Amino acid sequence: YAFQVMELYPEAYLMIASYVGNRRDLCTLCRVSKSFQAAAERALYNTLQLSEPSSTMTICALLAGQPRLSRLVIAITVFARDENGSGGSDLSSLPHHYWESVARALRKLTRLRFLNIHIDNGTSTSNSWILNGCNSQLQSFHCDLAWDDNLINFLSSQDDLTDLYIADFNEDTPANLSLAPRSLRQAETLPKLSFLECTFTEAVGVLAPGRPITHIKSCFSRSDLSARRAEMSLLISNLRLSTRSLLSLNISDSSYTEQFSLDFLTKLVNAISPNPSIRYLGTFVLPVDGRERLKFYGQLRRLSLLECVELEVSDWSPPPVTPLSQRALARELNLYCPTITTVVFIHEFDPMAMRAADGVWQVADEEINFDTLWRDT
């Protein structure tokens, strides 16, 4: 009699594959049986991280030529770097046809929902054309590519995108008009966009109006004070054009000053009152002078749902970098803003956090991710 393997339910094969610890063992599992192959391939290709250029091209060629496998890919991250990983300025450091192979693969990933394209410094970002012909509907998109017509056209086709990071922006690009909503009640393009991370505040003016944006991370780019104040006023005006209440705002500044931070905070609070929903706020300079600090606390106190705040303290002397000093400041802040449970102190770009548990302020867990705190609050 021929030996027969008892078949399991498909869910059982998937569960077994989910417990396999590494990709090499998943490849081995593919050779056990057809049923295990289907489950193991699903685990192998569900999420891909491509970094080494020659391997990236090989996998992209496989995906472009095997629809059975390309349909399994839900998330993919591409790290564009040269063979030595140095990210030099030589544009030929990436293999010939590198971007063409990525483009062919992307056009086949019809079920793709999460796309991250990271480009090392020095490597050309002018390759947004790779998005042409991509029919997948993304939920999240991290994009280091140059802001141009190709990228704008791709974004205009994304009806399910909720989370967007863009490293570049050009407010003078004519195609920006295709992203402008006809009605502030509902934008026709990117109708579900909620999380926006951008390096230029001007992008908020194009992407916030008519969209349900609740979380924003950006930075002021003007060095001249009067120009930066104009940038601040425009940003606040654009924030009010979102169709949802703002829950999280992280705005960095190239030159932090007490007065500018206090002015920004005051105008922001006035703009979102009388019923502010904001839970996270950063990054603002904590005034050294006690009277100015009381004004600062007075504005924060108006944010009745605020849970987390990031404070720049590099100008303090001595700097509050010890748990004792940070605990004292956190308690002082909590007297005026009792809803705050997390305070992040930033000294010389180094973040340190205090958290309150049952009324006791302690140094935050080492596992806290400062880069995503604005998203998680």
Buried (B, 14 or more C-beta within 10 A) or exposed (E): EEEEEEEBEEEEBBEBBEEBEEEEEBEEBBEBBEBBBBBBBBBBBEEBEBEEBEEBBEBBBEBBEEEEBBBBBBBBBBBBBBEEEBBBEEEEBBBEEBBBBBBBBBBBBEEBBBBBBBBBEBBBBEBBBBBEEBEBBBBBBBBBBBBBBBBBBBBBBBEBBBBBBBBBBBEEBEBBEBBBBEEEEEBBBBBBBBBBBBBBBBBBBBBBBBBBBBBBBBBBBBEEEEEBBEBBEBBBBBBEBBBEEBBBBBBBBEEBBBEBBBEBBBBBBEBBEEEBBBBBBBBBBBBEEEEBBEEBBBBBBBBBEBBBBBBBBBBBEEEBBEBEBBBBBBBBBBEBBEBBBBBBBBBEEEBBBBBBEEEEBEEBEEEBEBEEBBBEB
